[in-house]
Amino acid sequence: MKILVQKLTAAALMLGGVACASEHGHAGLTSDAPILWELPIWPGHTIPVSNSLIMFTIAILLITLLLRMATRKMQRVPGGLQNFVEWVFELLYNFVEGLTGKKIAQKYFWYFATVFLFILVSNYLGLLPGVGSITYAGEPIFRGANADFNVTLFLGFSYAILWFVWVMKDQGPWHFITHTFGPKGGLTGFLKYALLPIFFFVGLIEILSICVRPVALAARLFGNIFAGESILEQMGTIGWFAMLPFMFLEVIVGFVQALVFLMLTAIFLKTQLGGDEEEEHAH
């Protein structure tokens, strides 16, 4: 019953993201991130640099610099920046462990902490003054990274690849197949075989759900951030006083969306791998 509630919650959150991505049109931002420069890598080949890629890079550099400064001189009794960073990571770890159980948290916390921090920092960078207004050749130099669907698709599909690798490593192909298509609930005897077609059909739906997850994750994040930044841009044409309530709302939304992405990815992994209780029961 607990797993069913988690699945329904995850599905509702994903569908909400798809709706946001489809219903909110652009208000000032374009749906595509403009290319500002072409960086040559070798003759005849270049790397396109978009304004969202710039913000993507800045977010990574800021997180790296912060963690580097916090861990440069580690102390047994932490203070200052080290104490703050350890406090943040302790809160995150306890939150992830509460969602997934101790086994999954110990193995994969590095991913959940990384994706949460990146999304959070990227969302807040997109709210800074000058983002969307400082231009080069008529195009804005800075754009919130998560307001670019390419970035959120990268986050969604990179998680899908990692999820598949982790599941195959933990369970193996045969266990994955039997877990997805096989009988559930400890059925035995005639009833077990009589319900096999139903379980197989449910397995097909589960496979479809797995395939849709990366796009749904990307659409939810993109839809909320793109809509919020578009509204702020339109309010800016009225005046700073019109932006203030929406800016406050976007600060909350930026945190919530980072947390929702973490929650969904954690729930998807626990649903497949199971929690500590199931492992103890199996032993």
C-alpha positions, 0 to 999 in steps of 0.5 A, a space after each residue: 500500500 505504501 509503494 502504491 501511494 508513492 507511485 500515485 504521488 509521483 505520477 501526479 507530480 509528473 503530470 503536473 509538470 507536463 501540464 505546466 510545460 504545455 500551458 505556459 507560453 513564453 512571455 518574453 523569453 523565447 522557448 529556445 536558448 539563443 546561441 551567442 558564440 561558436 567555440 572552435 575545437 578543431 577545423 570545421 567543428 565548433 561548440 555552440 555556446 548558449 546563454 543557458 550554457 553560460 549559467 549552467 557553467 556558472 552554477 557548477 563553478 559556484 557550487 565547486 568553489 563553495 565546497 572547495 572553500 568549506 573543505 579546504 581546512 577541515 577541522 574536527 570541530 567545524 565552524 563558519 562555512 564548514 559548519 554551514 555546509 555540513 549542516 546542509 548536507 546532514 539535513 539533505 542526507 536525513 531527508 533522503 534516508 527518510 525517503 529511500 532507507 539507509 541502504 540506498 541513501 548510503 550508496 547514492 546520496 552523492 547523486 541526490 545531493 548534487 542534483 538538488 544543489 545544482 537545480 537550486 543554485 541554477 534556479 536562484 541564479 535565474 532570479 538575479 538582476 541582469 539575467 535576461 536584460 544584459 544583452 550581446 548582439 541583441 540577445 540576452 547573455 544570461 538565462 536561467 539554466 532550467 528555463 532551457 528545456 535542453 538542460 532539464 532534458 539532460 537532467 532527466 535522461 542522465 538520471 534515467 541512465 543512472 537509474 538503469 545502471 544502478 538497477 541492473 547492478 543491484 538486481 540483474 536483468 532476470 530479477 528486473 524482468 520477474 519483478 516487473 512482469 511476474 506475480 506479486 503479493 506472494 500468490 501461489 497455486 492456480 491463482 498465481 498462473 491465472 493472473 499472469 496475463 494481468 501481471 504481464 499487462 501491468 508490467 507493460 504499463 510499468 515499462 511505459 512509465 519508466 520510459 516516460 519518466 525522464 521527459 516528465 521530470 524535465 517537463 515539470 522542472 522546465 515548465 515551472 521555471 520557464 513560466 516563473 521567469 517569463 512572468 518576472 520579465 513581463 512584470 519588469 516592464 511595469 516596474 520593480 514594485 510589480 516584480 516583488 511579490 512574484 520574486 518572493 514566490 519564485 524564491 519559494 518555487 525555486 526551492 520547491 522544484 529542486 526538492 520535488 526533483 530530488 523526491 521523485 528521483 529518490 522514490 523512483 529508485 526506492 520503488 524498484 530497489 525496495 527499502 531496508 524493510 524489504 531487504 530484512 524480510 528477504 533475509 
